[in-house]
Amino acid sequence: MKKKSQEFNEQRILSHGNPNETFEKTVERVKQRIIHTGDKPHVTVARQLELLNELSDFP
């Protein structure tokens, strides 16, 4: 994979924004991105936030 493509892909991975970021900060960042982006044709903001909460419960 080209370096530029790899860098772009790494930026798109929501959970890999900052290696020094706490888990709680990562969840909050993703939550804010979901809210900012809004509903998608196939899923609402509310459902995305439900899924985020469920996934954040895993150890």
Biopython code that builds the backbone (N, CA, C, O; Angstrom):
import numpy as np
from Bio.PDB.StructureBuilder import StructureBuilder

atoms = [
    (1, "MET", "N", (0.854, -1.183, 0.000)),
    (1, "MET", "CA", (0.000, 0.000, 0.000)),
    (1, "MET", "C", (0.897, 1.242, 0.000)),
    (1, "MET", "O", (1.906, 1.292, 0.703)),
    (2, "LYS", "N", (0.523, 2.216, -0.778)),
    (2, "LYS", "CA", (1.287, 3.453, -0.835)),
    (2, "LYS", "C", (1.189, 4.183, 0.490)),
    (2, "LYS", "O", (0.175, 4.098, 1.183)),
    (3, "LYS", "N", (2.246, 4.902, 0.838)),
    (3, "LYS", "CA", (2.289, 5.608, 2.117)),
    (3, "LYS", "C", (1.126, 6.577, 2.259)),
    (3, "LYS", "O", (0.524, 6.666, 3.329)),
    (4, "LYS", "N", (0.799, 7.308, 1.192)),
    (4, "LYS", "CA", (-0.283, 8.285, 1.240)),
    (4, "LYS", "C", (-1.626, 7.599, 1.517)),
    (4, "LYS", "O", (-2.428, 8.091, 2.311)),
    (5, "SER", "N", (-1.861, 6.464, 0.859)),
    (5, "SER", "CA", (-3.094, 5.707, 1.078)),
    (5, "SER", "C", (-3.163, 5.181, 2.498)),
    (5, "SER", "O", (-4.220, 5.220, 3.128)),
    (6, "GLN", "N", (-2.054, 4.694, 3.000)),
    (6, "GLN", "CA", (-2.015, 4.163, 4.355)),
    (6, "GLN", "C", (-2.313, 5.265, 5.374)),
    (6, "GLN", "O", (-3.072, 5.048, 6.318)),
    (7, "GLU", "N", (-1.725, 6.434, 5.187)),
    (7, "GLU", "CA", (-1.980, 7.556, 6.093)),
    (7, "GLU", "C", (-3.452, 7.945, 6.062)),
    (7, "GLU", "O", (-4.040, 8.220, 7.108)),
    (8, "PHE", "N", (-4.052, 7.972, 4.879)),
    (8, "PHE", "CA", (-5.469, 8.312, 4.752)),
    (8, "PHE", "C", (-6.316, 7.286, 5.491)),
    (8, "PHE", "O", (-7.222, 7.655, 6.238)),
    (9, "ASN", "N", (-6.033, 5.998, 5.292)),
    (9, "ASN", "CA", (-6.789, 4.943, 5.959)),
    (9, "ASN", "C", (-6.660, 5.044, 7.475)),
    (9, "ASN", "O", (-7.641, 4.845, 8.191)),
    (10, "GLU", "N", (-5.470, 5.347, 7.971)),
    (10, "GLU", "CA", (-5.268, 5.476, 9.413)),
    (10, "GLU", "C", (-6.082, 6.636, 9.981)),
    (10, "GLU", "O", (-6.576, 6.554, 11.105)),
    (11, "GLN", "N", (-6.222, 7.697, 9.222)),
    (11, "GLN", "CA", (-7.028, 8.837, 9.668)),
    (11, "GLN", "C", (-8.499, 8.477, 9.726)),
    (11, "GLN", "O", (-9.230, 9.020, 10.555)),
    (12, "ARG", "N", (-8.951, 7.572, 8.866)),
    (12, "ARG", "CA", (-10.354, 7.186, 8.799)),
    (12, "ARG", "C", (-10.737, 6.186, 9.887)),
    (12, "ARG", "O", (-11.924, 6.016, 10.166)),
    (13, "ILE", "N", (-9.764, 5.524, 10.505)),
    (13, "ILE", "CA", (-10.062, 4.576, 11.567)),
    (13, "ILE", "C", (-10.339, 5.386, 12.831)),
    (13, "ILE", "O", (-9.436, 5.977, 13.422)),
    (14, "LEU", "N", (-11.608, 5.398, 13.227)),
    (14, "LEU", "CA", (-12.053, 6.284, 14.295)),
    (14, "LEU", "C", (-11.373, 6.023, 15.626)),
    (14, "LEU", "O", (-11.164, 6.955, 16.402)),
    (15, "SER", "N", (-11.031, 4.802, 15.902)),
    (15, "SER", "CA", (-10.468, 4.476, 17.204)),
    (15, "SER", "C", (-8.960, 4.663, 17.270)),
    (15, "SER", "O", (-8.359, 4.405, 18.313)),
    (16, "HIS", "N", (-8.335, 5.104, 16.188)),
    (16, "HIS", "CA", (-6.885, 5.229, 16.161)),
    (16, "HIS", "C", (-6.432, 6.670, 15.939)),
    (16, "HIS", "O", (-5.410, 6.911, 15.297)),
    (17, "GLY", "N", (-7.184, 7.613, 16.466)),
    (17, "GLY", "CA", (-6.868, 9.012, 16.247)),
    (17, "GLY", "C", (-5.623, 9.487, 16.952)),
    (17, "GLY", "O", (-4.841, 10.245, 16.379)),
    (18, "ASN", "N", (-5.419, 9.059, 18.186)),
    (18, "ASN", "CA", (-4.290, 9.524, 18.974)),
    (18, "ASN", "C", (-3.916, 8.425, 19.962)),
    (18, "ASN", "O", (-4.720, 8.083, 20.829)),
    (19, "PRO", "N", (-2.714, 7.867, 19.849)),
    (19, "PRO", "CA", (-2.344, 6.771, 20.740)),
    (19, "PRO", "C", (-2.296, 7.169, 22.218)),
    (19, "PRO", "O", (-2.343, 6.302, 23.090)),
    (20, "ASN", "N", (-2.204, 8.454, 22.504)),
    (20, "ASN", "CA", (-2.161, 8.923, 23.893)),
    (20, "ASN", "C", (-3.543, 9.279, 24.433)),
    (20, "ASN", "O", (-3.674, 9.670, 25.593)),
    (21, "GLU", "N", (-4.557, 9.147, 23.614)),
    (21, "GLU", "CA", (-5.920, 9.500, 24.004)),
    (21, "GLU", "C", (-6.514, 8.379, 24.858)),
    (21, "GLU", "O", (-6.356, 7.202, 24.536)),
    (22, "THR", "N", (-7.193, 8.741, 25.939)),
    (22, "THR", "CA", (-7.837, 7.739, 26.787)),
    (22, "THR", "C", (-9.018, 7.118, 26.054)),
    (22, "THR", "O", (-9.531, 7.683, 25.088)),
    (23, "PHE", "N", (-9.438, 5.959, 26.521)),
    (23, "PHE", "CA", (-10.582, 5.289, 25.924)),
    (23, "PHE", "C", (-11.814, 6.182, 26.002)),
    (23, "PHE", "O", (-12.568, 6.291, 25.035)),
    (24, "GLU", "N", (-12.017, 6.814, 27.136)),
    (24, "GLU", "CA", (-13.181, 7.683, 27.323)),
    (24, "GLU", "C", (-13.167, 8.852, 26.347)),
    (24, "GLU", "O", (-14.204, 9.226, 25.799)),
    (25, "LYS", "N", (-11.996, 9.422, 26.137)),
    (25, "LYS", "CA", (-11.878, 10.540, 25.183)),
    (25, "LYS", "C", (-12.156, 10.057, 23.759)),
    (25, "LYS", "O", (-12.775, 10.769, 22.968)),
    (26, "THR", "N", (-11.702, 8.858, 23.438)),
    (26, "THR", "CA", (-11.956, 8.300, 22.113)),
    (26, "THR", "C", (-13.447, 8.105, 21.898)),
    (26, "THR", "O", (-13.980, 8.467, 20.849)),
    (27, "VAL", "N", (-14.125, 7.532, 22.894)),
    (27, "VAL", "CA", (-15.570, 7.324, 22.792)),
    (27, "VAL", "C", (-16.276, 8.664, 22.632)),
    (27, "VAL", "O", (-17.190, 8.782, 21.816)),
    (28, "GLU", "N", (-15.876, 9.661, 23.385)),
    (28, "GLU", "CA", (-16.501, 10.984, 23.281)),
    (28, "GLU", "C", (-16.249, 11.601, 21.911)),
    (28, "GLU", "O", (-17.143, 12.227, 21.340)),
    (29, "ARG", "N", (-15.042, 11.432, 21.381)),
    (29, "ARG", "CA", (-14.714, 11.972, 20.060)),
    (29, "ARG", "C", (-15.587, 11.312, 18.988)),
    (29, "ARG", "O", (-16.119, 11.986, 18.106)),
    (30, "VAL", "N", (-15.725, 9.997, 19.077)),
    (30, "VAL", "CA", (-16.557, 9.276, 18.114)),
    (30, "VAL", "C", (-18.014, 9.701, 18.261)),
    (30, "VAL", "O", (-18.716, 9.882, 17.266)),
    (31, "LYS", "N", (-18.467, 9.859, 19.498)),
    (31, "LYS", "CA", (-19.846, 10.302, 19.753)),
    (31, "LYS", "C", (-20.101, 11.656, 19.103)),
    (31, "LYS", "O", (-21.125, 11.847, 18.448)),
    (32, "GLN", "N", (-19.192, 12.581, 19.277)),
    (32, "GLN", "CA", (-19.363, 13.915, 18.697)),
    (32, "GLN", "C", (-19.344, 13.861, 17.171)),
    (32, "GLN", "O", (-20.063, 14.608, 16.508)),
    (33, "ARG", "N", (-18.521, 12.978, 16.624)),
    (33, "ARG", "CA", (-18.482, 12.842, 15.156)),
    (33, "ARG", "C", (-19.805, 12.295, 14.632)),
    (33, "ARG", "O", (-20.304, 12.751, 13.604)),
    (34, "ILE", "N", (-20.373, 11.317, 15.337)),
    (34, "ILE", "CA", (-21.663, 10.755, 14.942)),
    (34, "ILE", "C", (-22.735, 11.843, 14.965)),
    (34, "ILE", "O", (-23.515, 11.973, 14.022)),
    (35, "ILE", "N", (-22.766, 12.610, 16.031)),
    (35, "ILE", "CA", (-23.760, 13.683, 16.172)),
    (35, "ILE", "C", (-23.573, 14.723, 15.074)),
    (35, "ILE", "O", (-24.544, 15.169, 14.462)),
    (36, "HIS", "N", (-22.331, 15.105, 14.830)),
    (36, "HIS", "CA", (-22.035, 16.120, 13.814)),
    (36, "HIS", "C", (-22.411, 15.643, 12.415)),
    (36, "HIS", "O", (-22.928, 16.419, 11.611)),
    (37, "THR", "N", (-22.154, 14.378, 12.124)),
    (37, "THR", "CA", (-22.434, 13.825, 10.800)),
    (37, "THR", "C", (-23.931, 13.677, 10.562)),
    (37, "THR", "O", (-24.407, 13.866, 9.443)),
    (38, "GLY", "N", (-24.673, 13.339, 11.614)),
    (38, "GLY", "CA", (-26.120, 13.215, 11.483)),
    (38, "GLY", "C", (-26.566, 11.848, 11.009)),
    (38, "GLY", "O", (-25.767, 10.923, 10.855)),
    (39, "ASP", "N", (-27.865, 11.748, 10.781)),
    (39, "ASP", "CA", (-28.441, 10.491, 10.314)),
    (39, "ASP", "C", (-27.853, 10.112, 8.962)),
    (39, "ASP", "O", (-27.518, 10.971, 8.146)),
    (40, "LYS", "N", (-27.738, 8.825, 8.749)),
    (40, "LYS", "CA", (-27.318, 8.294, 7.460)),
    (40, "LYS", "C", (-28.537, 7.630, 6.836)),
    (40, "LYS", "O", (-29.509, 7.356, 7.539)),
    (41, "PRO", "N", (-28.510, 7.368, 5.546)),
    (41, "PRO", "CA", (-29.685, 6.769, 4.913)),
    (41, "PRO", "C", (-30.100, 5.436, 5.544)),
    (41, "PRO", "O", (-31.279, 5.081, 5.526)),
    (42, "HIS", "N", (-29.150, 4.710, 6.092)),
    (42, "HIS", "CA", (-29.423, 3.377, 6.612)),
    (42, "HIS", "C", (-29.433, 3.286, 8.142)),
    (42, "HIS", "O", (-29.754, 2.229, 8.685)),
    (43, "VAL", "N", (-29.091, 4.367, 8.845)),
    (43, "VAL", "CA", (-29.046, 4.299, 10.312)),
    (43, "VAL", "C", (-29.149, 5.713, 10.898)),
    (43, "VAL", "O", (-28.569, 6.665, 10.378)),
    (44, "THR", "N", (-29.903, 5.817, 11.993)),
    (44, "THR", "CA", (-30.080, 7.120, 12.643)),
    (44, "THR", "C", (-28.932, 7.402, 13.608)),
    (44, "THR", "O", (-28.172, 6.507, 13.978)),
    (45, "VAL", "N", (-28.828, 8.658, 14.001)),
    (45, "VAL", "CA", (-27.850, 9.046, 15.015)),
    (45, "VAL", "C", (-28.123, 8.287, 16.303)),
    (45, "VAL", "O", (-27.196, 7.789, 16.942)),
    (46, "ALA", "N", (-29.375, 8.197, 16.682)),
    (46, "ALA", "CA", (-29.733, 7.515, 17.928)),
    (46, "ALA", "C", (-29.245, 6.069, 17.922)),
    (46, "ALA", "O", (-28.699, 5.589, 18.916)),
    (47, "ARG", "N", (-29.442, 5.376, 16.802)),
    (47, "ARG", "CA", (-29.010, 3.974, 16.723)),
    (47, "ARG", "C", (-27.492, 3.865, 16.747)),
    (47, "ARG", "O", (-26.947, 2.948, 17.362)),
    (48, "GLN", "N", (-26.810, 4.784, 16.088)),
    (48, "GLN", "CA", (-25.345, 4.777, 16.103)),
    (48, "GLN", "C", (-24.828, 4.979, 17.518)),
    (48, "GLN", "O", (-23.869, 4.328, 17.933)),
    (49, "LEU", "N", (-25.460, 5.880, 18.258)),
    (49, "LEU", "CA", (-25.036, 6.123, 19.636)),
    (49, "LEU", "C", (-25.326, 4.911, 20.526)),
    (49, "LEU", "O", (-24.544, 4.600, 21.425)),
    (50, "GLU", "N", (-26.432, 4.237, 20.282)),
    (50, "GLU", "CA", (-26.733, 3.001, 21.016)),
    (50, "GLU", "C", (-25.640, 1.961, 20.768)),
    (50, "GLU", "O", (-25.149, 1.328, 21.703)),
    (51, "LEU", "N", (-25.269, 1.795, 19.512)),
    (51, "LEU", "CA", (-24.231, 0.831, 19.171)),
    (51, "LEU", "C", (-22.892, 1.208, 19.792)),
    (51, "LEU", "O", (-22.174, 0.344, 20.296)),
    (52, "LEU", "N", (-22.559, 2.479, 19.756)),
    (52, "LEU", "CA", (-21.322, 2.951, 20.365)),
    (52, "LEU", "C", (-21.313, 2.620, 21.855)),
    (52, "LEU", "O", (-20.311, 2.132, 22.377)),
    (53, "ASN", "N", (-22.417, 2.881, 22.536)),
    (53, "ASN", "CA", (-22.504, 2.575, 23.967)),
    (53, "ASN", "C", (-22.359, 1.086, 24.220)),
    (53, "ASN", "O", (-21.653, 0.678, 25.142)),
    (54, "GLU", "N", (-23.019, 0.274, 23.412)),
    (54, "GLU", "CA", (-22.914, -1.184, 23.575)),
    (54, "GLU", "C", (-21.487, -1.676, 23.331)),
    (54, "GLU", "O", (-20.969, -2.496, 24.089)),
    (55, "LEU", "N", (-20.866, -1.178, 22.284)),
    (55, "LEU", "CA", (-19.509, -1.603, 21.976)),
    (55, "LEU", "C", (-18.504, -1.136, 23.023)),
    (55, "LEU", "O", (-17.512, -1.818, 23.277)),
    (56, "SER", "N", (-18.750, 0.010, 23.626)),
    (56, "SER", "CA", (-17.807, 0.521, 24.632)),
    (56, "SER", "C", (-17.891, -0.239, 25.947)),
    (56, "SER", "O", (-17.052, -0.040, 26.825)),
    (57, "ASP", "N", (-18.893, -1.111, 26.099)),
    (57, "ASP", "CA", (-19.009, -1.921, 27.306)),
    (57, "ASP", "C", (-18.088, -3.138, 27.299)),
    (57, "ASP", "O", (-17.839, -3.728, 28.350)),
    (58, "PHE", "N", (-17.581, -3.519, 26.128)),
    (58, "PHE", "CA", (-16.679, -4.673, 26.062)),
    (58, "PHE", "C", (-15.366, -4.335, 26.733)),
    (58, "PHE", "O", (-14.904, -3.196, 26.664)),
    (59, "PRO", "N", (-14.753, -5.333, 27.394)),
    (59, "PRO", "CA", (-13.433, -5.081, 28.015)),
    (59, "PRO", "C", (-12.344, -4.862, 26.973)),
    (59, "PRO", "O", (-11.186, -4.640, 27.328)),
]
sb = StructureBuilder()
sb.init_structure("model")
sb.init_model(0)
sb.init_chain("A")
sb.init_seg("    ")
for serial, (resi, resn, name, xyz) in enumerate(atoms, 1):
    if name == "N":
        sb.init_residue(resn, " ", resi, " ")
    sb.init_atom(name, np.array(xyz, "f"), 0.0, 1.0, " ", f" {name:<3s}", serial, name[0])
structure = sb.get_structure()
